[in-house]
């Protein structure tokens, strides 16, 4: 086989480099568009359906305001039961309530806790708890920026349960997120995690479909 002249090798190298750069620019462009849509359309900015009564309230720990909101909703009888997912091992219900309420009497019997370590585990342990307690509807309490990924995980693991999002709005997360480096980084990280979950679930569904065939 004849040797390829250097000039053709350089041209081929430039074409490959140009193609790779174009693909990279396309990927970055699609990712940026997705990030914008995620931040503007997927992250809730208000609490909707506040008057809906559900079988249970589920709080995903990670911020003190989440639990406080969940306990307030329980005290107002927005649901009959409260499940707190993601509590540190060794902490019981009375300890937890005492940390956040001066007078936990009357609430302890309506509260249960789990010990998940991430959002996927939150959804799985809540699904187990819901099945064991015949829970058909849940008000999900977590930070607004965390809600899209949480709803994605909970919908996947609990397809038969009605989910009502109840976002909490931490003070350190700014509405004009692109102007605040800390909030921008938080939204970017959450968007990337959301994409990973989405891809993982799509892959699982694809594999399940192939196995079924």
VENNOR-V46437 format. One line per field, one symbol per residue. psi: psi as a letter, one per 30 degrees, with the letter a starting at -180 (. if undefined). Layout:
psi=???
This chain:
psi=kkkkkeeeeeeeeeeeeeeeeeeeeeeeeeeeeeeeeeeefejkfljlhffkklelkkkjlfkefeeeeeeeeefghflflkkjkgkkkfkleeeeeeffkeifkffefgkllahlfleeeeeeeeeeeeefghkfkkjkjlkeffeeeeeeeeeefifgkkkjkikkjkefjkeieffjeeeeeeeeeeeeeeeeeeeeeeeeeeeeeeee.
